[in-house]
């Protein structure tokens, strides 16, 4: 017995002076003499876990900790504390489901074990199950009202990230933070966390130096610096985010993703890391993973409109039109800024118009955008287009005329008016409007082409049409339709060889732009020499 007490004193002395390795060696020596000593196995597990969690230690000892705890549990079969310790070790290993099982078992054996409730809250937070996280924080506080600064602090952070446009949650976040400060002296875990956070201050010069290197001497030196720093301090979260940002700037998105994931693993409420991770997945074209990250952000920050908008954009790209519409509508509901909401309404209108073919819904969205920003000329263009598609030509005409009151020399509005008049057979007004379009924008390829078609097909003025098509191609050499129309006009003059060349140009360009039916070009080429 005396030998055991002396050994415990030596172990405690080494541990308190920071010599964790020596303390572990003493435990191992003690177990060589007494392999069945459950208390020593338990102590050795604690030492291994402490060494594993040391921010300056790059080695992994969590498996060794689990092994020692399990050996101790063979003796202490009904010990809630050992189940808690095993669960905690699995948490730090990343086996979150196993961790939950062990914490639940600990609570079954001791329903008032506050630290088990708290670690369940941390685990559920990592799994993005935030409702369960909040619930277990509250249970931890109920079980130990004075000794749960950590639970109050976690609750404060959970409320804070969800508090966008919610004064109630903002107040609750501040209140929980105040309670975390008030109860700090009674919570050993929280005191250790604060001390660890303060220890991070020594890495700030390295952090600043890396930023300076990236902005002045080049990113390679900054990358090398951060990698070395991470080796020395694998628990310092900012290094991972900074390294991820540098990788993104170099187009090394897979490397960036690895770093952002590490930042999130160490700090599962790191909103910036979530955002950058989702953006990196987008850059890679990995939309499934991008959606998954944005959905986690929505759970974290349900009141953040730009997150809903970003998720909606990706869902639209993936073809989930209804999902995109739902999140755009949520974004519109949440956002108080008129200019931003107007843009989202216009995007929603485009989706209704082009993807859903729901012109009434599109018109309502564009009109909502108009109410937000009545001087945004793009709204008039889009709204007029929707009325035109609905064959409501009078409203389309009214919208375009109102737009010209705002910008009388807007070439696009004049071009759209030209198309509207042309579609209704009013050639004189159409020619007038197309003429104004090219007067106000001398490089307006579409207006030149459309005006050329009027002169070719409606007025039979081939030379004038050729002149306009050539002007359109001069403005945009990759305009397949203008090449095609010029070929049609040249064919009438009898120069079939030149026409064939132009049709071939149109065909080659169209393979890239897809602005025409390819068969239409093929038919014209085949018909040249019949």
C-alpha positions as CSV (number, residue, x, y, z in Angstrom):
1,X,0.0,0.0,0.0
2,X,2.8,2.4,0.9
3,X,4.6,1.7,-2.3
4,X,1.4,2.5,-4.3
5,X,1.0,5.8,-2.5
6,X,4.6,6.7,-3.1
7,X,4.2,5.9,-6.8
8,X,1.1,8.0,-7.0
9,X,2.9,10.9,-5.4
10,X,5.8,10.6,-7.9
11,X,3.3,10.4,-10.9
12,X,1.4,13.5,-9.7
13,X,4.7,15.4,-9.2
14,X,5.9,14.6,-12.7
15,X,2.5,15.5,-14.2
16,X,2.2,18.8,-12.3
17,X,5.7,19.9,-13.5
18,X,4.7,19.2,-17.1
19,X,6.7,15.9,-17.4
20,X,3.8,13.9,-18.8
21,X,6.1,11.4,-20.5
22,X,7.9,10.7,-17.2
23,X,4.6,10.2,-15.4
24,X,3.5,7.7,-18.1
25,X,6.8,5.8,-17.7
26,X,6.2,5.6,-13.9
27,X,2.7,4.2,-14.4
28,X,4.0,1.6,-16.9
29,X,6.7,0.6,-14.3
30,X,4.0,0.2,-11.7
31,X,1.9,-1.9,-14.0
32,X,4.8,-4.2,-14.7
33,X,4.9,-5.0,-11.0
34,X,1.1,-5.1,-10.6
35,X,-0.7,-5.7,-14.1
36,X,-4.1,-5.9,-12.5
37,X,-4.0,-2.6,-10.7
38,X,-7.2,-0.9,-12.1
39,X,-6.4,2.4,-10.5
40,X,-3.0,2.6,-12.3
41,X,-4.7,1.6,-15.6
42,X,-7.2,4.4,-15.1
43,X,-4.4,6.9,-14.2
44,X,-2.4,5.8,-17.3
45,X,-5.4,6.4,-19.5
46,X,-5.8,9.9,-18.1
47,X,-2.1,10.6,-18.8
48,X,-2.3,9.3,-22.3
49,X,-5.4,11.4,-23.0
50,X,-3.8,14.5,-21.5
51,X,-0.7,14.0,-23.7
52,X,-2.9,13.5,-26.7
53,X,-4.7,16.8,-26.1
54,X,-1.5,18.8,-25.5
55,X,-1.7,21.5,-28.2
56,X,2.1,21.3,-28.7
57,X,2.1,17.6,-29.1
58,X,1.8,16.2,-32.6
59,X,1.6,12.5,-31.5
60,X,-1.6,10.5,-31.1
61,X,-2.2,8.6,-27.9
62,X,-6.0,8.3,-27.8
63,X,-6.0,4.6,-28.6
64,X,-3.6,3.9,-25.8
65,X,-5.9,5.9,-23.4
66,X,-9.0,3.9,-24.6
67,X,-7.1,0.6,-24.0
68,X,-6.1,1.6,-20.4
69,X,-9.7,2.7,-19.6
70,X,-11.1,-0.6,-20.9
71,X,-8.7,-2.5,-18.8
72,X,-9.8,-0.5,-15.7
73,X,-13.4,-1.1,-16.6
74,X,-12.9,-4.9,-16.2
75,X,-12.5,-4.2,-12.5
76,X,-14.9,-1.1,-12.1
77,X,-17.8,-2.6,-14.1
78,X,-20.4,-0.2,-12.8
79,X,-18.3,2.9,-12.8
80,X,-20.1,5.8,-14.6
81,X,-16.9,7.7,-14.6
82,X,-15.0,5.1,-16.6
83,X,-17.7,5.0,-19.2
84,X,-17.5,8.7,-19.4
85,X,-13.7,8.6,-19.8
86,X,-14.0,6.0,-22.6
87,X,-16.7,8.2,-24.3
88,X,-14.5,11.2,-24.0
89,X,-11.5,9.4,-25.6
90,X,-13.7,8.3,-28.5
91,X,-14.9,11.9,-28.9
92,X,-11.3,13.1,-29.3
93,X,-10.6,10.2,-31.6
94,X,-13.5,11.2,-33.8
95,X,-15.7,8.2,-33.2
96,X,-18.7,10.3,-32.3
97,X,-21.3,7.6,-32.4
98,X,-19.3,5.4,-30.0
99,X,-18.8,8.5,-27.8
100,X,-22.5,9.1,-27.6
101,X,-23.1,5.4,-26.6
102,X,-20.6,5.6,-23.8
103,X,-21.9,9.0,-22.5
104,X,-25.4,7.6,-22.6
105,X,-24.2,4.6,-20.6
106,X,-22.5,6.8,-18.1
107,X,-25.8,8.8,-17.6
108,X,-27.7,5.5,-17.2
109,X,-25.5,4.7,-14.3
110,X,-25.5,8.3,-12.9
111,X,-28.3,10.5,-14.1
112,X,-26.8,13.5,-12.5
113,X,-23.4,13.3,-14.2
114,X,-23.2,16.9,-15.5
115,X,-20.0,16.4,-17.4
116,X,-21.5,13.5,-19.4
117,X,-24.4,15.8,-20.5
118,X,-21.9,18.5,-21.4
119,X,-19.8,16.1,-23.5
120,X,-23.0,14.9,-25.2
121,X,-23.7,18.5,-26.1
122,X,-20.2,18.9,-27.6
123,X,-20.6,15.6,-29.5
124,X,-24.0,16.6,-30.9
125,X,-22.6,19.9,-31.9
126,X,-19.9,18.2,-34.0
127,X,-22.6,16.1,-35.6
128,X,-24.5,19.2,-36.5
129,X,-27.4,18.1,-34.3
130,X,-27.8,21.4,-32.6
131,X,-31.2,20.9,-31.0
132,X,-29.8,17.9,-29.1
133,X,-26.7,20.0,-28.3
134,X,-28.8,22.7,-26.7
135,X,-30.9,20.2,-24.8
136,X,-27.9,18.5,-23.3
137,X,-26.3,21.8,-22.3
138,X,-29.4,22.6,-20.4
139,X,-29.4,19.2,-18.7
140,X,-25.7,19.7,-17.7
141,X,-26.6,23.0,-16.2
142,X,-29.5,21.6,-14.3
143,X,-27.4,18.7,-13.0
144,X,-24.6,21.1,-11.7
145,X,-25.8,24.8,-11.8
146,X,-22.6,26.3,-10.4
147,X,-20.0,24.0,-12.0
148,X,-21.0,24.4,-15.6
149,X,-19.4,27.5,-17.1
150,X,-18.4,25.3,-20.1
151,X,-22.1,24.5,-20.8
152,X,-23.1,28.1,-20.5
153,X,-20.4,29.1,-22.9
154,X,-21.3,26.4,-25.4
155,X,-25.0,27.5,-25.2
156,X,-23.9,31.1,-25.7
157,X,-22.1,30.1,-28.9
158,X,-24.9,28.0,-30.2
159,X,-27.4,30.8,-29.6
160,X,-25.0,33.4,-31.1
161,X,-24.5,31.7,-34.5
162,X,-28.3,31.2,-34.7
163,X,-29.2,34.7,-33.6
164,X,-29.3,36.5,-37.0
165,X,-32.3,38.8,-36.9
166,X,-33.4,37.3,-33.6
167,X,-33.2,39.7,-30.7
168,X,-34.4,37.0,-28.3
169,X,-31.5,34.6,-29.2
170,X,-29.0,37.5,-29.1
171,X,-30.2,38.3,-25.6
172,X,-30.0,34.6,-24.6
173,X,-26.5,34.4,-26.0
174,X,-25.3,37.4,-24.0
175,X,-27.0,36.1,-20.9
176,X,-25.4,32.6,-21.2
177,X,-22.0,34.3,-21.8
178,X,-22.5,36.3,-18.6
179,X,-23.4,33.2,-16.7
180,X,-20.3,31.4,-18.1
181,X,-18.2,34.2,-16.6
182,X,-20.0,34.1,-13.3
183,X,-19.6,30.4,-12.9
184,X,-16.1,30.1,-14.3
185,X,-14.3,29.9,-10.9
186,X,-16.3,26.8,-10.0
187,X,-15.7,24.9,-13.3
188,X,-12.3,23.2,-13.5
189,X,-12.8,22.2,-17.1
190,X,-13.7,25.8,-18.1
191,X,-10.6,27.1,-16.3
192,X,-8.4,24.7,-18.2
193,X,-10.0,25.8,-21.5
194,X,-9.4,29.4,-20.7
195,X,-5.8,28.7,-19.8
196,X,-5.4,26.8,-23.0
197,X,-6.9,29.7,-25.0
198,X,-4.5,32.1,-23.4
199,X,-1.6,29.8,-24.3
200,X,-2.5,30.3,-27.9
201,X,-1.3,33.9,-27.6
202,X,2.3,32.7,-28.2
203,X,1.4,31.7,-31.7
204,X,0.1,35.1,-32.8
205,X,3.5,36.3,-34.1
206,X,3.7,33.2,-36.3
207,X,0.2,33.9,-37.5
208,X,1.0,37.5,-38.4
209,X,4.3,36.6,-40.0
210,X,2.5,34.1,-42.3
211,X,0.1,36.7,-43.4
212,X,3.0,39.1,-44.1
213,X,4.9,36.4,-46.1
214,X,1.8,35.6,-48.2
215,X,1.3,39.2,-49.1
216,X,4.9,40.2,-49.7
217,X,7.4,37.4,-50.3
218,X,5.2,34.7,-51.8
219,X,2.9,32.0,-50.7
220,X,5.4,29.2,-50.7
221,X,7.2,30.6,-47.6
222,X,3.9,31.2,-45.9
223,X,2.8,27.6,-46.6
224,X,6.0,26.2,-45.2
225,X,5.7,28.4,-42.1
226,X,2.2,27.3,-41.3
227,X,2.9,23.6,-41.9
228,X,5.8,23.8,-39.5
229,X,3.6,25.7,-37.0
230,X,0.8,23.1,-37.2
231,X,3.4,20.4,-36.5
232,X,4.3,22.3,-33.3
233,X,0.8,23.3,-32.4
234,X,-1.8,20.9,-34.1
235,X,-4.6,22.3,-31.9
236,X,-4.3,26.0,-33.0
237,X,-7.3,26.4,-35.3
238,X,-6.5,29.7,-37.2
239,X,-3.5,28.1,-38.9
240,X,-5.7,25.6,-40.7
241,X,-8.0,28.4,-42.0
242,X,-5.1,30.5,-43.2
243,X,-3.4,27.6,-44.9
244,X,-6.7,26.7,-46.5
245,X,-7.1,30.2,-47.9
246,X,-3.6,30.2,-49.4
247,X,-4.3,26.8,-51.1
248,X,-7.5,28.2,-52.5
249,X,-5.7,31.2,-53.9
250,X,-3.4,28.7,-55.7
251,X,-6.3,26.6,-57.0
252,X,-5.3,23.7,-54.8
253,X,-8.9,23.2,-53.6
254,X,-8.5,19.6,-52.4
255,X,-5.7,20.7,-50.1
256,X,-7.8,23.6,-48.9
257,X,-10.7,21.3,-48.2
258,X,-8.5,19.2,-45.9
259,X,-7.4,22.3,-43.9
260,X,-10.9,23.6,-43.6
261,X,-12.2,20.3,-42.4
262,X,-9.5,20.2,-39.7
263,X,-10.5,23.7,-38.6
264,X,-14.1,22.6,-38.3
265,X,-13.2,19.5,-36.5
266,X,-11.3,21.5,-33.9
267,X,-14.0,24.2,-33.7
268,X,-17.3,22.9,-35.0
269,X,-18.9,26.3,-34.8
270,X,-16.3,27.9,-37.0
271,X,-18.7,29.6,-39.5
272,X,-15.9,31.1,-41.7
273,X,-14.4,27.6,-42.1
274,X,-17.8,26.2,-43.1
275,X,-18.3,29.0,-45.7
276,X,-14.8,28.6,-47.2
277,X,-15.2,24.8,-47.3
278,X,-18.5,25.1,-49.2
279,X,-16.9,27.5,-51.6
280,X,-13.9,25.2,-52.2
281,X,-16.3,22.3,-53.0
282,X,-18.1,24.6,-55.5
283,X,-14.9,25.5,-57.2
284,X,-14.2,21.7,-57.6
285,X,-17.7,21.2,-59.0
286,X,-18.5,18.9,-56.1
287,X,-22.0,20.2,-55.6
288,X,-23.2,17.3,-53.5
289,X,-20.7,18.1,-50.7
290,X,-21.2,21.8,-51.1
291,X,-24.9,21.3,-50.5
292,X,-24.2,19.2,-47.5
293,X,-22.0,21.9,-46.0
294,X,-24.5,24.7,-46.7
295,X,-27.3,22.5,-45.1
296,X,-25.2,22.3,-42.0
297,X,-24.8,26.1,-42.1
298,X,-28.5,26.4,-42.4
299,X,-28.9,24.3,-39.3
300,X,-26.3,26.5,-37.5
301,X,-27.6,29.8,-38.8
302,X,-31.2,29.4,-40.0
303,X,-31.7,33.2,-40.0
304,X,-28.8,34.0,-42.4
305,X,-30.3,34.9,-45.8
306,X,-27.1,34.7,-47.8
307,X,-26.6,31.0,-46.7
308,X,-30.0,30.2,-48.0
309,X,-29.3,32.0,-51.2
310,X,-26.0,30.2,-51.7
311,X,-27.6,26.9,-51.1
312,X,-30.4,27.8,-53.6
313,X,-27.9,28.6,-56.3
314,X,-26.2,25.2,-56.0
315,X,-29.5,23.4,-55.9
316,X,-30.5,25.2,-59.1
317,X,-27.3,24.1,-60.8
318,X,-28.0,20.5,-59.6
319,X,-31.4,20.6,-61.1
320,X,-33.4,20.7,-57.9
321,X,-35.6,23.6,-59.0
322,X,-38.2,23.3,-56.2
323,X,-35.4,23.2,-53.5
324,X,-33.8,26.2,-55.0
325,X,-37.1,28.2,-55.1
326,X,-37.8,27.3,-51.4
327,X,-34.4,28.6,-50.2
328,X,-34.6,31.7,-52.4
329,X,-38.0,32.4,-50.9
330,X,-36.6,31.9,-47.4
331,X,-33.7,34.3,-48.2
332,X,-36.1,36.9,-49.4
333,X,-38.2,36.6,-46.2
334,X,-35.2,36.9,-44.0
335,X,-33.2,39.7,-45.6
336,X,-34.0,43.3,-44.8
337,X,-31.7,45.0,-47.4
338,X,-33.7,46.2,-50.4
339,X,-30.9,46.0,-53.0
340,X,-29.9,42.4,-52.0
341,X,-33.5,41.2,-51.8
342,X,-34.2,42.8,-55.2
343,X,-31.4,40.7,-56.8
344,X,-32.7,37.5,-55.2
345,X,-36.3,38.3,-56.4
346,X,-34.9,38.8,-59.9
347,X,-33.1,35.5,-59.7
348,X,-36.2,33.8,-58.5
349,X,-38.2,35.4,-61.4
350,X,-35.7,34.0,-63.9
351,X,-36.1,30.5,-62.4
352,X,-39.9,30.7,-62.6
353,X,-39.7,32.0,-66.2
354,X,-37.0,29.7,-67.7
355,X,-37.1,26.6,-65.6
356,X,-40.7,26.3,-64.3
357,X,-42.4,28.1,-67.2
358,X,-44.6,29.8,-64.6
359,X,-44.9,33.2,-66.1
360,X,-47.3,34.6,-63.5
361,X,-45.0,33.6,-60.6
362,X,-42.1,35.2,-62.6
363,X,-44.0,38.4,-63.1
364,X,-44.8,38.6,-59.4
365,X,-41.1,38.1,-58.5
366,X,-40.0,40.8,-60.9
367,X,-42.7,43.1,-59.5
368,X,-41.5,42.4,-56.0
369,X,-38.0,43.3,-57.1
370,X,-39.4,46.6,-58.6
371,X,-40.9,47.5,-55.3
372,X,-37.5,47.1,-53.7
373,X,-35.4,49.0,-56.3
374,X,-37.7,50.8,-58.8
375,X,-34.7,52.4,-60.6
376,X,-33.0,49.1,-61.4
377,X,-33.2,48.9,-65.2
378,X,-32.6,45.2,-65.3
379,X,-36.0,44.6,-63.6
380,X,-37.7,46.4,-66.5
381,X,-35.8,44.2,-69.0
382,X,-36.8,41.0,-67.2
383,X,-40.4,42.0,-66.5
384,X,-40.9,43.1,-70.1
385,X,-39.5,39.7,-71.2
386,X,-41.9,37.8,-69.0
387,X,-44.9,39.8,-70.3
388,X,-43.7,39.2,-73.8
389,X,-43.4,35.4,-73.2
390,X,-47.0,35.5,-71.8
391,X,-48.0,37.3,-75.0
392,X,-49.2,40.3,-73.0
393,X,-47.7,42.7,-75.4
394,X,-49.5,45.8,-74.0
395,X,-47.9,45.4,-70.6
396,X,-44.5,44.5,-72.1
397,X,-44.7,47.7,-74.1
398,X,-45.7,49.7,-71.0
399,X,-42.8,48.3,-69.0
400,X,-40.2,49.2,-71.7
401,X,-41.6,52.7,-72.1
402,X,-41.4,53.2,-68.4
403,X,-37.8,52.0,-68.5
404,X,-37.0,54.6,-71.2
405,X,-38.3,57.3,-68.8
406,X,-35.5,56.3,-66.5
407,X,-32.8,55.8,-69.2
408,X,-33.8,57.2,-72.6
409,X,-30.6,56.1,-74.2
410,X,-30.6,52.5,-72.9
411,X,-29.7,50.4,-76.0
412,X,-31.0,47.1,-74.6
413,X,-34.5,48.6,-73.9
414,X,-34.6,50.0,-77.5
415,X,-33.5,46.6,-78.8
416,X,-36.2,44.9,-76.8
417,X,-38.8,47.4,-78.0
418,X,-37.6,46.7,-81.6
419,X,-38.2,43.0,-81.1
420,X,-41.6,43.6,-79.6
421,X,-42.8,45.9,-82.5
422,X,-41.3,43.4,-85.0
423,X,-43.2,40.5,-83.5
424,X,-46.4,42.5,-83.8
425,X,-45.7,43.4,-87.5
426,X,-45.0,47.1,-86.9
427,X,-41.9,47.2,-89.0
428,X,-41.5,51.0,-89.1
429,X,-41.3,51.2,-85.3
430,X,-39.1,48.1,-85.1
431,X,-36.6,49.6,-87.5
432,X,-36.7,52.9,-85.6
433,X,-36.0,51.2,-82.2
434,X,-33.2,49.0,-83.6
435,X,-31.7,52.1,-85.2
436,X,-31.7,53.8,-81.8
437,X,-30.2,50.7,-80.2
438,X,-27.2,50.8,-82.5
439,X,-27.0,54.6,-82.2
440,X,-26.6,54.3,-78.4
441,X,-24.4,51.2,-78.6
442,X,-22.3,51.0,-81.8
443,X,-21.2,47.4,-80.9
444,X,-24.7,45.9,-80.4
445,X,-24.4,42.7,-82.4
446,X,-27.9,41.5,-81.7
447,X,-29.5,44.7,-82.8
448,X,-27.6,44.7,-86.1
449,X,-28.5,41.1,-86.8
450,X,-32.2,41.5,-86.0
451,X,-32.4,44.7,-88.2
452,X,-30.6,42.7,-90.9
453,X,-33.3,40.0,-90.8
454,X,-36.0,42.6,-91.2
455,X,-34.3,44.0,-94.3
456,X,-33.7,40.6,-95.7
457,X,-36.9,38.7,-94.9
458,X,-39.5,41.4,-94.6
459,X,-38.3,44.2,-96.9
460,X,-36.2,42.2,-99.4
461,X,-33.3,44.6,-99.3
462,X,-30.5,42.1,-99.6
463,X,-27.6,44.6,-99.9
464,X,-28.7,46.5,-96.8
465,X,-29.2,43.2,-94.9
466,X,-25.6,42.0,-95.9
467,X,-24.2,45.3,-94.6
468,X,-26.0,44.9,-91.3
469,X,-25.0,41.2,-90.9
470,X,-21.4,42.1,-91.6
471,X,-21.6,44.8,-89.0
472,X,-22.9,42.3,-86.5
473,X,-20.1,39.9,-87.2
474,X,-17.6,42.8,-87.0
475,X,-18.9,43.4,-83.4
476,X,-18.9,39.7,-82.5
477,X,-17.0,37.2,-84.7
478,X,-18.4,34.3,-82.7
479,X,-22.0,35.1,-83.3
480,X,-23.3,32.0,-85.1
481,X,-26.7,33.4,-86.0
482,X,-25.2,36.4,-87.7
483,X,-22.9,34.1,-89.7
484,X,-25.9,32.0,-90.7
485,X,-28.0,35.0,-91.7
486,X,-25.2,36.5,-93.8
487,X,-24.8,33.1,-95.5
488,X,-28.5,33.2,-96.4
489,X,-28.2,36.7,-97.8
490,X,-25.1,35.8,-99.8
491,X,-26.9,32.8,-101.2
492,X,-29.4,35.1,-102.8
493,X,-26.6,37.0,-104.6
494,X,-25.6,33.7,-106.2
495,X,-22.2,33.3,-104.5
496,X,-22.7,29.8,-103.2
497,X,-19.0,29.2,-102.4
498,X,-18.9,32.1,-100.0
499,X,-22.2,31.2,-98.6
500,X,-20.9,27.6,-97.9
501,X,-17.9,29.1,-96.0
502,X,-20.2,31.2,-93.9
503,X,-22.5,28.3,-93.1
504,X,-19.4,26.3,-92.1
505,X,-18.3,29.2,-89.8
506,X,-21.8,29.2,-88.3
507,X,-21.6,25.4,-87.7
508,X,-18.2,25.6,-86.1
509,X,-19.2,28.4,-83.8
510,X,-22.5,26.8,-82.9
511,X,-20.7,23.7,-81.6
512,X,-19.5,25.9,-78.8
513,X,-22.3,28.4,-78.3
514,X,-25.3,26.2,-79.0
515,X,-27.4,29.1,-80.1
516,X,-29.1,27.4,-83.1
517,X,-30.5,24.0,-84.1
518,X,-27.5,22.3,-85.8
519,X,-29.8,20.5,-88.2
520,X,-31.0,23.9,-89.6
521,X,-27.4,24.7,-90.6
522,X,-26.8,21.3,-92.1
523,X,-30.0,21.6,-94.2
524,X,-28.9,24.9,-95.6
525,X,-25.5,23.5,-96.5
526,X,-27.0,20.5,-98.2
527,X,-29.5,22.7,-100.1
528,X,-26.8,25.0,-101.5
529,X,-25.8,22.6,-104.4
530,X,-29.0,20.7,-105.0
